[in-house]
């Protein structure tokens, strides 16, 4: 429910709901993924796969627009959302596993703690970038735990970001895009000994670009 709070400055300095800002930025990020595979998980009382991995960005964008505050319940199952993402990666053909985890609340509903989930994610080759928005001084459900989000990112080789407004949130996604794109390119252009390997190289390139999963909750 805290995602409904109208305390998030947009590009014009007007306060909009956190959810509205996140929805706009995530929709734009997805639209620019080109050949990537994108998945979407929402979490509240439980974590749910809103969208399995797909290259159909129009469908992904449409599902982002259909999301609603508290559609998965009013609480925050952060650790379980990470666990579900690990399962989604394991069930897919995606080799490069990058998870963007965004939340404005504290974990209050998970069976698995977020830190334990992060350790398992690291063991399974999942790199997690965490984004925190909201109020660290709040209590209960509304309090966002930046320290925990930073620990999750650090344990998986990712980065933690504090997004204070919509412009900052766009910058975060841009930085993640640049970092992951550079990593994919460095792996995709390894020299090969024979032209026989080029078809396999092209296939590998497509898999490498299919790396992004998004979490919102």
Secondary structure, DSSP 4 states (H G I P E B T S, - for coil): -GGG-S-EE-TTS-EE-HHHHHHHHHHHHHHT-TT--EEEEEESSSEEEEEEEES-HHHHHHHHHH--TTTT-SS--HHHHHHHHHHHHHTS--SSEEEEEEESS---S-SS-HHHHHHHHHHTTEEEEEEE-SBTT--GGGB--HHHHHHHHHHHT--EEE--SHHHHHHHHHHHHHHHHHHHHHHHT---S-GGGHHHHHHHHHHHT--EEEEE-
